[in-house]
Amino acid sequence: MEWLKSIAPNLVAYSKNFIESCEQTFQMLLLSGIISFAIGLLLGVILTITKKDGIKPNAVIFHVLDIIVSFFRAIPFLILLIFLIPLTRSVVGTAIGVKGAILPLVFGCVPFFTRQVQAALAGVDPGKVEAAKSMGSGTVGIIFRVYLHEAVPDLIRVTVITAISLIGLTTMAGAVGAGGIGAFAINFGQGLNHTDIIYVCVALLLIIVVLLQGIGDALAKNTTNKTLVNKKYK
């Protein structure tokens, strides 16, 4: 504690606020991340199978979803936050705090992750899809046994990329009342001219990103090796 006081005295003075901000950031990451992963994966799969040369072509579904995803992806997140304030208030009852940030974060993250999932599934060998079809596999079987199974390493990589992007979105959400590390850095760091607080917040976010990237790379490498072994013995 004495060492911390010597390098970041203002952070120690506002340590309770700092801890609360960290908790808020992790809550936003966890809740919005889980929801975005589920919705983004589903939409990515639907867009993959309903495209022109997909296993279940459907021009109407594909084009409608493609336009919606492109629309929300094109809107800058800060503008999206303001745009969604009425919807956020009607759904969760507030547009501030962690509770009010989840919905905008999901809307900001899902389109990005959907495109990432599309790119990951596009790398699956079409020959394996055709082979599964010839053996009588249905749509659900091909999705789980071919697309998702073969794309596991790439899906891990794009999930990590999206998680890192989501960290940036949470800091921006903090600038408009969502709380978290971003709000703490702005209110107590920039607002009160405490540079040590800003430095610590930047360092903490950097550590989180490095840890996420390291874990993601290790998991992707491990699953890639397993996939190669399975291919060899098949």
LODRENDREN-715578 format. One line per 2 residues: number of its first residue (from 0); their letters; for each residue x, y, z of N, C-alpha, C. Coordinates in Angstrom, 2 decimals. Example, Ala and Ser with C-alpha at 12.3 -4.5 7.8 and 13.67 -1.06 7.14 Angstrom:
residues 2
0> as> 13.19,-5.69,7.80,12.30,-4.50,7.80,13.20,-3.30,7.80; 12.85,-2.25,7.08,13.67,-1.06,7.14,12.90,0.03,7.87 .
//
This chain:
residues 234
0> me> 0.82,-1.20,0.00,0.00,0.00,0.00,0.86,1.26,0.00; 1.96,1.22,0.74,2.86,2.38,0.77,3.46,2.62,-0.61 .
2> wl> 3.81,1.53,-1.29,4.37,1.66,-2.65,3.33,2.25,-3.59; 2.07,1.79,-3.44,1.00,2.29,-4.30,0.73,3.77,-4.02 .
4> ks> 0.81,4.16,-2.75,0.62,5.57,-2.40,1.69,6.44,-3.02; 2.90,5.89,-3.12,4.01,6.68,-3.65,3.90,6.93,-5.15 .
6> ia> 3.25,6.00,-5.88,3.16,6.17,-7.33,1.78,6.65,-7.78; 0.75,6.40,-6.97,-0.61,6.81,-7.35,-1.39,7.24,-6.10 .
8> pn> -0.98,8.34,-5.49,-1.64,8.78,-4.25,-3.13,9.10,-4.43; -3.48,9.67,-5.57,-4.88,10.03,-5.79,-5.75,8.79,-6.00 .
10> lv> -5.17,7.74,-6.60,-5.91,6.49,-6.77,-6.24,5.88,-5.41; -5.29,5.92,-4.50,-5.51,5.39,-3.15,-6.60,6.19,-2.44 .
12> ay> -6.60,7.50,-2.65,-7.59,8.36,-2.02,-9.01,8.03,-2.49; -9.12,7.61,-3.74,-10.43,7.26,-4.29,-10.52,5.76,-4.57 .
14> sk> -9.89,4.97,-3.71,-9.81,3.52,-3.95,-11.19,2.86,-3.97; -12.12,3.30,-3.10,-13.46,2.71,-3.09,-14.17,2.95,-4.42 .
16> nf> -14.03,4.16,-4.94,-14.65,4.47,-6.24,-14.01,3.67,-7.36; -12.69,3.46,-7.24,-11.96,2.69,-8.26,-12.42,1.24,-8.28 .
18> ie> -12.54,0.65,-7.09,-12.99,-0.75,-7.00,-14.40,-0.89,-7.54; -15.27,0.06,-7.19,-16.64,0.04,-7.69,-16.68,0.17,-9.21 .
20> sc> -15.81,1.01,-9.76,-15.74,1.18,-11.21,-15.28,-0.09,-11.90; -14.31,-0.77,-11.31,-13.83,-2.05,-11.87,-14.95,-3.08,-11.88 .
22> eq> -15.71,-3.13,-10.79,-16.83,-4.07,-10.72,-17.87,-3.77,-11.80; -18.14,-2.48,-12.02,-19.10,-2.08,-13.04,-18.63,-2.48,-14.43 .
24> tf> -17.35,-2.29,-14.70,-16.80,-2.67,-16.01,-16.92,-4.16,-16.24; -16.58,-4.97,-15.25,-16.65,-6.41,-15.41,-18.10,-6.89,-15.53 .
26> qm> -19.03,-6.22,-14.86,-20.44,-6.56,-15.01,-20.91,-6.28,-16.43; -20.52,-5.13,-16.97,-20.91,-4.79,-18.34,-20.30,-5.77,-19.33 .
28> ll> -19.03,-6.11,-19.12,-18.36,-7.05,-20.02,-19.02,-8.42,-19.98; -19.31,-8.91,-18.79,-19.86,-10.25,-18.64,-21.27,-10.35,-19.20 .
30> ls> -22.14,-9.46,-18.77,-23.54,-9.53,-19.18,-23.71,-9.26,-20.67; -23.17,-8.15,-21.14,-23.32,-7.81,-22.56,-22.55,-8.79,-23.43 .
32> gi> -21.42,-9.31,-22.92,-20.63,-10.27,-23.69,-21.36,-11.58,-23.92; -21.98,-12.10,-22.88,-22.72,-13.37,-23.00,-23.89,-13.21,-23.97 .
34> is> -24.65,-12.13,-23.80,-25.81,-11.90,-24.67,-25.36,-11.70,-26.12; -24.32,-10.90,-26.30,-23.83,-10.61,-27.66,-23.28,-11.87,-28.33 .
36> fa> -22.60,-12.72,-27.55,-22.06,-13.96,-28.10,-23.19,-14.85,-28.62; -24.23,-15.01,-27.81,-25.34,-15.89,-28.20,-26.06,-15.35,-29.44 .
38> ig> -26.39,-14.06,-29.43,-27.14,-13.49,-30.55,-26.26,-13.42,-31.80; -25.02,-12.97,-31.63,-24.12,-12.83,-32.77,-23.81,-14.16,-33.43 .
40> ll> -23.61,-15.20,-32.63,-23.36,-16.53,-33.18,-24.56,-17.03,-33.95; -25.75,-16.83,-33.40,-26.98,-17.26,-34.07,-27.15,-16.53,-35.40 .
42> lg> -26.98,-15.21,-35.39,-27.16,-14.44,-36.63,-26.09,-14.79,-37.66; -24.86,-15.01,-37.19,-23.79,-15.39,-38.11,-24.06,-16.71,-38.79 .
44> vi> -24.59,-17.66,-38.03,-24.94,-18.97,-38.59,-26.08,-18.83,-39.60; -27.11,-18.06,-39.23,-28.26,-17.87,-40.13,-27.83,-17.23,-41.44 .
46> lt> -26.99,-16.20,-41.35,-26.52,-15.54,-42.57,-25.66,-16.48,-43.42; -24.92,-17.37,-42.77,-24.07,-18.31,-43.50,-24.89,-19.36,-44.25 .
48> it> -25.90,-19.89,-43.60,-26.66,-20.97,-44.24,-27.73,-20.46,-45.21; -28.15,-19.18,-45.08,-29.20,-18.67,-45.96,-28.66,-17.88,-47.15 .
50> kk> -27.35,-17.75,-47.25,-26.79,-17.03,-48.40,-27.04,-17.84,-49.68; -26.73,-17.23,-50.81,-27.06,-17.81,-52.12,-26.54,-19.24,-52.29 .
52> dg> -25.30,-19.49,-51.85,-24.72,-20.82,-52.00,-24.67,-21.57,-50.67; -25.53,-21.18,-49.72,-25.57,-21.84,-48.42,-26.34,-23.14,-48.46 .
54> ik> -26.42,-23.82,-47.33,-27.10,-25.11,-47.28,-28.61,-24.95,-47.21; -29.08,-23.74,-46.91,-30.51,-23.46,-46.84,-30.75,-22.07,-47.39 .
56> pn> -30.57,-21.86,-48.69,-30.67,-20.52,-49.28,-32.06,-19.89,-49.05; -32.03,-18.64,-48.63,-33.28,-17.89,-48.45,-32.95,-16.42,-48.62 .
58> av> -33.25,-15.90,-49.81,-32.85,-14.53,-50.15,-33.50,-13.50,-49.24; -34.76,-13.71,-48.86,-35.48,-12.73,-48.03,-34.84,-12.62,-46.65 .
60> if> -34.66,-13.76,-45.97,-34.07,-13.75,-44.63,-32.65,-13.20,-44.68; -31.87,-13.63,-45.66,-30.48,-13.19,-45.75,-30.39,-11.68,-45.93 .
62> hv> -31.13,-11.13,-46.88,-31.01,-9.70,-47.18,-31.55,-8.84,-46.04; -32.64,-9.26,-45.40,-33.19,-8.50,-44.27,-32.19,-8.44,-43.13 .
64> ld> -31.65,-9.61,-42.74,-30.67,-9.65,-41.65,-29.39,-8.91,-42.03; -28.97,-9.06,-43.27,-27.74,-8.40,-43.73,-27.88,-6.88,-43.66 .
66> ii> -29.03,-6.35,-44.03,-29.26,-4.90,-43.97,-29.30,-4.41,-42.53; -29.99,-5.17,-41.66,-30.07,-4.78,-40.25,-28.69,-4.75,-39.60 .
68> vs> -27.92,-5.79,-39.83,-26.57,-5.87,-39.26,-25.69,-4.74,-39.79; -25.75,-4.49,-41.08,-24.95,-3.42,-41.68,-25.38,-2.05,-41.15 .
70> ff> -26.68,-1.86,-40.94,-27.19,-0.59,-40.44,-26.63,-0.27,-39.06; -26.75,-1.21,-38.14,-26.29,-0.95,-36.77,-24.77,-0.91,-36.67 .
72> ra> -24.11,-1.65,-37.55,-22.65,-1.62,-37.54,-22.11,-0.28,-38.04; -22.87,0.39,-38.90,-22.41,1.64,-39.48,-22.56,2.83,-38.54 .
74> ip> -23.36,2.69,-37.47,-23.60,3.81,-36.57,-22.50,3.86,-35.51; -21.81,5.00,-35.35,-20.81,5.14,-34.28,-21.45,4.88,-32.93 .
76> fl> -20.70,4.26,-32.02,-21.29,3.78,-30.77,-21.86,4.91,-29.91; -21.17,6.03,-29.83,-21.68,7.13,-29.00,-23.02,7.64,-29.52 .
78> il> -23.16,7.70,-30.84,-24.44,8.11,-31.43,-25.49,7.04,-31.18; -25.09,5.78,-31.26,-26.01,4.67,-31.00,-26.53,4.72,-29.56 .
80> li> -25.65,5.07,-28.62,-26.05,5.20,-27.22,-27.19,6.20,-27.07; -27.03,7.36,-27.70,-28.04,8.41,-27.61,-29.31,7.98,-28.34 .
82> fl> -29.14,7.37,-29.50,-30.27,6.93,-30.32,-31.14,5.92,-29.57; -30.51,5.07,-28.76,-31.24,3.99,-28.08,-31.76,4.38,-26.70 .
84> ip> -31.56,5.63,-26.27,-32.01,6.04,-24.93,-33.50,5.78,-24.70; -34.39,6.17,-25.63,-35.82,5.88,-25.39,-36.11,4.38,-25.27 .
86> lt> -35.50,3.56,-26.14,-35.71,2.12,-26.08,-35.15,1.54,-24.79; -33.97,2.00,-24.39,-33.35,1.51,-23.15,-34.22,1.82,-21.95 .
88> rs> -34.75,3.03,-21.89,-35.61,3.41,-20.77,-36.89,2.59,-20.74; -37.44,2.30,-21.91,-38.69,1.52,-21.96,-38.47,0.06,-21.59 .
90> vv> -37.27,-0.46,-21.87,-36.98,-1.87,-21.61,-36.52,-2.10,-20.18; -35.53,-1.32,-19.71,-34.94,-1.56,-18.38,-35.28,-0.48,-17.36 .
92> gt> -35.95,0.59,-17.80,-36.38,1.62,-16.86,-35.40,2.74,-16.60; -34.19,2.64,-17.15,-33.18,3.68,-16.97,-32.20,3.65,-18.14 .
94> ai> -31.56,4.80,-18.38,-30.58,4.87,-19.46,-29.18,5.13,-18.92; -29.02,5.08,-17.59,-27.71,5.32,-16.98,-27.32,4.12,-16.13 .
96> gv> -26.05,4.11,-15.72,-25.55,3.01,-14.91,-25.33,1.75,-15.72; -24.90,0.70,-15.04,-24.64,-0.58,-15.70,-25.92,-1.13,-16.34 .
98> kg> -27.02,-1.00,-15.63,-28.30,-1.51,-16.13,-28.69,-0.85,-17.45; -28.44,0.45,-17.55,-28.79,1.17,-18.76,-27.79,1.01,-19.88 .
100> ai> -26.63,0.44,-19.59,-25.58,0.30,-20.61,-25.65,-1.02,-21.36; -26.26,-2.04,-20.76,-26.24,-3.38,-21.35,-26.87,-3.40,-22.73 .
102> lp> -28.06,-2.83,-22.87,-28.76,-2.87,-24.16,-27.97,-2.17,-25.28; -27.47,-0.94,-25.06,-26.66,-0.31,-26.10,-25.38,-1.09,-26.42 .
104> lv> -24.76,-1.67,-25.40,-23.56,-2.46,-25.63,-23.86,-3.67,-26.50; -25.00,-4.30,-26.26,-25.39,-5.45,-27.08,-25.62,-5.02,-28.53 .
106> fg> -26.34,-3.90,-28.70,-26.59,-3.40,-30.05,-25.30,-2.99,-30.75; -24.33,-2.51,-29.98,-23.06,-2.12,-30.58,-22.14,-3.28,-30.88 .
108> cv> -22.26,-4.36,-30.09,-21.35,-5.49,-30.21,-21.84,-6.57,-31.16; -23.15,-6.83,-31.17,-23.70,-7.93,-31.96,-23.39,-7.82,-33.45 .
110> pf> -23.59,-6.65,-34.09,-23.28,-6.57,-35.54,-21.83,-6.89,-35.85; -20.92,-6.39,-35.00,-19.49,-6.66,-35.21,-19.20,-8.15,-35.08 .
112> ft> -19.72,-8.77,-34.03,-19.46,-10.19,-33.81,-20.13,-11.05,-34.88; -21.30,-10.63,-35.35,-21.98,-11.37,-36.41,-21.11,-11.47,-37.66 .
114> rq> -20.52,-10.34,-38.05,-19.63,-10.34,-39.22,-18.39,-11.19,-38.97; -17.89,-11.17,-37.76,-16.73,-11.99,-37.42,-17.07,-13.48,-37.53 .
116> vq> -18.25,-13.85,-37.06,-18.68,-15.25,-37.14,-18.86,-15.66,-38.60; -19.44,-14.78,-39.40,-19.58,-15.05,-40.83,-18.23,-15.36,-41.46 .
118> aa> -17.24,-14.53,-41.15,-15.90,-14.71,-41.72,-15.29,-16.03,-41.26; -15.50,-16.38,-39.99,-14.95,-17.64,-39.47,-15.59,-18.84,-40.14 .
120> la> -16.91,-18.82,-40.30,-17.61,-19.95,-40.92,-17.35,-20.05,-42.41; -17.02,-18.91,-43.04,-16.71,-18.92,-44.47,-15.44,-19.69,-44.77 .
122> gv> -14.59,-19.87,-43.74,-13.33,-20.59,-43.93,-13.48,-22.10,-43.86; -14.68,-22.59,-43.55,-14.90,-24.04,-43.48,-14.88,-24.62,-44.89 .
124> dp> -14.20,-25.73,-45.05,-14.06,-26.38,-46.35,-15.43,-26.79,-46.91; -15.84,-26.23,-48.08,-17.14,-26.60,-48.68,-17.26,-28.09,-48.98 .
126> gk> -16.12,-28.75,-49.23,-16.14,-30.18,-49.50,-16.67,-30.98,-48.32; -16.37,-30.54,-47.10,-16.86,-31.23,-45.91,-18.36,-31.06,-45.76 .
128> ve> -18.84,-29.88,-46.14,-20.28,-29.64,-46.10,-20.99,-30.56,-47.09; -20.45,-30.65,-48.29,-21.04,-31.52,-49.30,-20.97,-32.98,-48.88 .
130> aa> -19.88,-33.37,-48.25,-19.75,-34.75,-47.78,-20.79,-35.06,-46.72; -21.03,-34.10,-45.82,-22.04,-34.30,-44.78,-23.43,-34.41,-45.40 .
132> ks> -23.68,-33.60,-46.42,-24.97,-33.68,-47.12,-25.17,-35.05,-47.76; -24.12,-35.55,-48.41,-24.22,-36.84,-49.10,-24.44,-38.00,-48.15 .
134> mg> -24.02,-37.81,-46.88,-24.21,-38.86,-45.89,-25.55,-38.72,-45.17; -26.36,-37.75,-45.61,-27.70,-37.63,-45.06,-27.84,-36.71,-43.87 .
136> sg> -26.82,-35.93,-43.55,-26.91,-35.00,-42.42,-27.90,-33.88,-42.74; -28.73,-33.54,-41.75,-29.67,-32.45,-41.91,-29.01,-31.10,-41.65 .
138> tv> -29.80,-30.05,-41.71,-29.28,-28.69,-41.53,-28.64,-28.51,-40.16; -29.33,-28.95,-39.12,-28.80,-28.81,-37.74,-27.52,-29.61,-37.58 .
140> gi> -27.51,-30.81,-38.12,-26.31,-31.64,-38.03,-25.12,-31.01,-38.71; -25.32,-30.43,-39.89,-24.23,-29.79,-40.62,-23.73,-28.56,-39.85 .
142> if> -24.66,-27.81,-39.26,-24.27,-26.61,-38.50,-23.35,-26.97,-37.35; -23.75,-27.97,-36.56,-22.99,-28.30,-35.35,-21.79,-29.21,-35.63 .
144> rv> -21.96,-30.18,-36.54,-20.89,-31.15,-36.77,-19.85,-30.70,-37.78; -20.22,-29.77,-38.64,-19.28,-29.31,-39.66,-18.89,-27.85,-39.43 .
146> yl> -19.86,-26.95,-39.59,-19.54,-25.52,-39.50,-18.91,-25.14,-38.16; -19.66,-25.34,-37.08,-19.17,-24.91,-35.76,-17.98,-25.75,-35.29 .
148> he> -18.00,-27.04,-35.58,-16.91,-27.91,-35.15,-15.61,-27.56,-35.85; -15.66,-27.36,-37.14,-14.44,-27.07,-37.90,-13.93,-25.64,-37.67 .
150> av> -14.83,-24.75,-37.30,-14.44,-23.34,-37.15,-14.10,-22.96,-35.71; -13.99,-23.93,-34.80,-13.74,-23.62,-33.39,-12.52,-22.71,-33.18 .
152> pd> -11.35,-23.01,-33.75,-10.20,-22.11,-33.53,-10.45,-20.68,-34.00; -11.06,-20.54,-35.18,-11.36,-19.21,-35.70,-12.43,-18.51,-34.87 .
154> li> -13.40,-19.26,-34.39,-14.45,-18.67,-33.54,-13.87,-18.17,-32.23; -12.89,-18.88,-31.70,-12.22,-18.42,-30.47,-11.49,-17.11,-30.73 .
156> rv> -10.79,-17.04,-31.86,-10.04,-15.82,-32.20,-10.97,-14.63,-32.37; -12.07,-14.82,-33.09,-12.97,-13.69,-33.33,-13.72,-13.30,-32.05 .
158> tv> -13.94,-14.27,-31.16,-14.57,-13.96,-29.88,-13.65,-13.08,-29.04; -12.36,-13.38,-29.05,-11.39,-12.56,-28.31,-11.33,-11.16,-28.91 .
160> it> -11.29,-11.07,-30.23,-11.27,-9.77,-30.90,-12.50,-8.95,-30.50; -13.65,-9.60,-30.47,-14.89,-8.91,-30.10,-14.87,-8.50,-28.64 .
162> ai> -14.35,-9.36,-27.76,-14.27,-9.03,-26.34,-13.39,-7.80,-26.12; -12.28,-7.74,-26.83,-11.38,-6.59,-26.71,-12.08,-5.32,-27.22 .
164> sl> -12.80,-5.46,-28.31,-13.57,-4.34,-28.84,-14.63,-3.89,-27.84; -15.24,-4.87,-27.15,-16.28,-4.57,-26.17,-15.72,-3.77,-24.99 .
166> ig> -14.48,-4.03,-24.63,-13.83,-3.25,-23.56,-13.81,-1.77,-23.94; -13.47,-1.50,-25.20,-13.48,-0.13,-25.68,-14.87,0.49,-25.63 .
168> lt> -15.89,-0.31,-25.96,-17.27,0.19,-25.92,-17.69,0.52,-24.49; -17.26,-0.28,-23.51,-17.64,-0.01,-22.12,-17.02,1.30,-21.63 .
170> tm> -15.82,1.59,-22.07,-15.19,2.86,-21.66,-15.92,4.05,-22.27; -16.38,3.89,-23.52,-17.16,4.97,-24.15,-18.51,5.12,-23.47 .
172> ag> -19.11,4.00,-23.09,-20.39,4.06,-22.39,-20.23,4.78,-21.06; -19.07,4.63,-20.43,-18.80,5.33,-19.17,-18.81,6.83,-19.31 .
174> av> -18.52,7.32,-20.51,-18.47,8.76,-20.74,-19.86,9.39,-20.71; -20.91,8.57,-20.84,-22.28,9.11,-20.85,-23.11,8.53,-19.71 .
176> ga> -22.45,8.22,-18.60,-23.18,7.85,-17.40,-23.33,6.39,-17.10; -22.60,5.52,-17.80,-22.73,4.08,-17.55,-21.87,3.60,-16.39 .
178> gg> -20.93,4.42,-15.95,-20.02,4.00,-14.91,-18.85,3.21,-15.48; -18.12,2.54,-14.61,-17.00,1.74,-15.06,-15.68,2.50,-15.05 .
180> ig> -14.65,1.82,-15.54,-13.31,2.38,-15.53,-13.23,3.64,-16.39; -13.93,3.65,-17.51,-13.92,4.83,-18.37,-14.45,6.06,-17.67 .
182> af> -15.59,5.90,-16.97,-16.17,7.01,-16.23,-15.25,7.45,-15.09; -14.62,6.50,-14.42,-13.71,6.82,-13.33,-12.51,7.63,-13.84 .
184> ai> -11.96,7.22,-14.97,-10.82,7.93,-15.55,-11.20,9.36,-15.95; -12.42,9.52,-16.47,-12.87,10.85,-16.90,-13.18,11.73,-15.70 .
186> nf> -13.97,11.21,-14.76,-14.45,12.02,-13.64,-13.36,12.33,-12.61; -12.59,11.30,-12.25,-11.60,11.49,-11.20,-10.20,11.74,-11.75 .
188> gq> -9.96,11.32,-12.98,-8.66,11.54,-13.59,-8.59,12.85,-14.35; -9.32,12.91,-15.45,-9.31,14.13,-16.26,-10.01,15.28,-15.56 .
190> gl> -11.18,15.01,-14.96,-11.96,16.07,-14.33,-11.25,16.75,-13.18; -10.54,15.97,-12.38,-9.82,16.53,-11.22,-8.33,16.70,-11.48 .
192> nh> -7.93,16.45,-12.73,-6.53,16.61,-13.15,-5.57,15.72,-12.34; -6.01,14.48,-12.11,-5.15,13.50,-11.41,-4.58,12.55,-12.47 .
194> td> -3.41,12.84,-12.95,-2.83,12.04,-14.04,-2.50,10.61,-13.60; -2.20,10.41,-12.32,-1.87,9.06,-11.87,-3.07,8.13,-12.02 .
196> ii> -4.27,8.65,-11.83,-5.48,7.85,-12.00,-5.65,7.43,-13.46; -5.40,8.36,-14.37,-5.50,8.05,-15.81,-4.49,6.98,-16.19 .
198> yv> -3.25,7.11,-15.70,-2.21,6.13,-16.02,-2.58,4.74,-15.52; -3.11,4.65,-14.30,-3.47,3.35,-13.73,-4.63,2.73,-14.51 .
200> cv> -5.62,3.54,-14.89,-6.76,3.03,-15.67,-6.30,2.49,-17.02; -5.40,3.23,-17.67,-4.87,2.78,-18.95,-4.10,1.48,-18.78 .
202> al> -3.27,1.40,-17.72,-2.47,0.20,-17.47,-3.38,-1.00,-17.18; -4.44,-0.78,-16.41,-5.36,-1.87,-16.08,-6.06,-2.39,-17.33 .
204> ll> -6.53,-1.49,-18.17,-7.19,-1.90,-19.41,-6.22,-2.65,-20.32; -4.97,-2.19,-20.35,-3.95,-2.87,-21.15,-3.71,-4.29,-20.63 .
206> ii> -3.65,-4.45,-19.32,-3.45,-5.77,-18.72,-4.61,-6.70,-19.06; -5.84,-6.19,-18.99,-7.02,-7.00,-19.32,-6.96,-7.47,-20.77 .
208> vv> -6.59,-6.54,-21.67,-6.51,-6.88,-23.10,-5.43,-7.93,-23.34; -4.27,-7.76,-22.72,-3.18,-8.72,-22.90,-3.57,-10.10,-22.38 .
210> ll> -4.24,-10.14,-21.23,-4.68,-11.42,-20.67,-5.70,-12.10,-21.58; -6.66,-11.34,-22.06,-7.66,-11.90,-22.97,-7.01,-12.44,-24.24 .
212> qg> -6.09,-11.66,-24.80,-5.42,-12.09,-26.02,-4.59,-13.34,-25.79; -3.89,-13.38,-24.66,-3.07,-14.55,-24.34,-3.90,-15.81,-24.16 .
214> ig> -4.99,-15.69,-23.41,-5.87,-16.85,-23.19,-6.49,-17.30,-24.51; -6.93,-16.32,-25.32,-7.53,-16.66,-26.61,-6.55,-17.34,-27.54 .
216> da> -5.32,-16.84,-27.61,-4.30,-17.45,-28.47,-3.99,-18.88,-28.03; -3.92,-19.09,-26.70,-3.63,-20.44,-26.19,-4.75,-21.41,-26.52 .
218> la> -5.99,-20.98,-26.32,-7.14,-21.84,-26.63,-7.23,-22.13,-28.12; -7.01,-21.10,-28.94,-7.08,-21.29,-30.39,-5.99,-22.26,-30.87 .
220> kn> -4.80,-22.12,-30.31,-3.70,-23.01,-30.68,-4.00,-24.44,-30.27; -4.55,-24.61,-29.07,-4.86,-25.94,-28.56,-5.93,-26.62,-29.41 .
222> tt> -6.99,-25.88,-29.75,-8.07,-26.46,-30.56,-7.63,-26.69,-32.00; -6.72,-25.84,-32.49,-6.20,-26.05,-33.84,-5.42,-27.36,-33.93 .
224> nk> -4.60,-27.62,-32.91,-3.84,-28.88,-32.88,-4.76,-30.09,-32.82; -5.83,-29.99,-32.04,-6.77,-31.11,-31.93,-7.50,-31.34,-33.25 .
226> tl> -7.85,-30.23,-33.92,-8.52,-30.35,-35.21,-7.63,-31.02,-36.24; -6.34,-30.65,-36.23,-5.40,-31.24,-37.17,-5.21,-32.73,-36.91 .
228> vn> -5.20,-33.10,-35.61,-5.06,-34.52,-35.26,-6.28,-35.31,-35.73; -7.47,-34.74,-35.51,-8.70,-35.41,-35.94,-8.73,-35.59,-37.45 .
230> kk> -8.29,-34.55,-38.18,-8.25,-34.66,-39.63,-7.30,-35.74,-40.08; -6.16,-35.84,-39.39,-5.14,-36.83,-39.76,-5.67,-38.24,-39.63 .
232> yk> -6.39,-38.49,-38.50,-6.86,-39.85,-38.28,-8.12,-40.18,-39.05; -8.85,-39.15,-39.48,-10.01,-39.38,-40.34,-9.58,-39.77,-41.74 .
//
